[in-house]
Amino acid sequence: MSINSFGHLFRVTTWGESHGPAIGATVDGCPPGVAIDESMIQHWLDKRKPGQNKYTTQRREADEVRILSGTFEGVTTGTPVQLMIENTDQRSKDYGDIKDKFRPGHADITYFQKYGIRDYRGGGRSSARETASRVAAGGLAREAIKAIAPQVRITGYMVQMGPHKIDRNAFDLDQIDQNPFWVPDAKAAADWAEYLDGLRKSGSSVGAIIEVTARGVPAGIGAPVYGKLDTDLAAAMMSINAVKGVEIGEGMSAAMLTGELNADEIRMGPDGPEYSSNHAGGILGGISTGQDIVVRFAVKPTSSILTTRKTITRQGEDTEIITKGRHDPCVGIRAVPVGEAMMACVILDHLLLHRGQIGQNQGIIGTES
């Protein structure tokens, strides 16, 4: 299985399977001299780990990260950083009844068609367990960003669960860490708890929409045509397990706007250009504007549900399936820290690319040139 890596200068390769002995990431291209230890990465992994409340899978994994290489005396050396997370609560027997059946909506069938191998133990490489490796790499990326662009702040939150959306007028960033859904709306959090509890008890699942913002990103990162910042962000978010759609800024809704409404008007402020709105999501022509970078992605419902569904076996026979075991009723909840991690990895990668090619921005607005 090839192509397990992403990034250009800051390059991440993830490895391992859901029910194997361990998973992890090899990070190549992290700048030297970045202060890092396992506790700094663990902070972000603790946000994603399973079994923290009744709304996520009850698989009990400590998700404790170990740094095996690439650091010395508390700082990165510039050599590859190896991150490892041991799997400690696998229950492969939960999948014994479906080892010859393909789960509708799951990658079981396409993985088998392509590779001829059927790892039925939780999906193997296609399991959302793989995302813990990304979060570990994202924790390292955040520390490197602090050294290069300390003003950058990355924040993710859920804006929709099934048909239920947040009230943007009640948006409160302080609420994100106060509820199990990472939602910036106290009333929505209470309503969603009741809604998801019913789905959880019925053995069903539901999808969600996650929004991730990066504030304080300087203008000028990204490149035209094939090196666009939004191209890499879209690819990064789309690569997350169960993601089926990605938007930048206004996204699909831009198709409903006129040119007058969509264009973000510009005026000169005391510290440079200022924009009247942010329909572009902080990116124009693939290059950051200095505004907040705004990305949203849609996560489909968990495919493993207790409702009987029609399927086929490896032998081509029609059959039915019920997926037992421990699964997220809304996998979008734990996708929030994953989206933040992917944002961090892409932003750092483009900061390094910008520094390597340009150094400092060449066009200074408000001066004679």
Secondary structure, DSSP 8 states (H G I E B T S, - for coil): ----EE-SSSEEEEEE-TTSSEEEEEEE---TT-B--HHHHHHHHHHH-S-SSTTS--------EEEEESEETTEE-SS-EEEEEE-----GGGGGGGTTB--TTSTHHHHHHHHS----STTGGGSGGGHHHHHHHHHHHHHHHHHH-TT-EEEEEEEEETTEE--GGG--GGGGGGSTT--S-HHHHHHHHHHHHHHHHHT----EEEEEEEES--TT-S-STTS-HHHHHHHHHHTSTTEEEEEETTGGGGGGS-HHHHS--EEEETTEEEES--TTTTEETTEE-SS-EEEEEEE---S--SS-EEEEBTTS-EEEE---S---S-THHHHHHHHHHHHHHHHHHHHHHHHHHTSS-S--TTS--
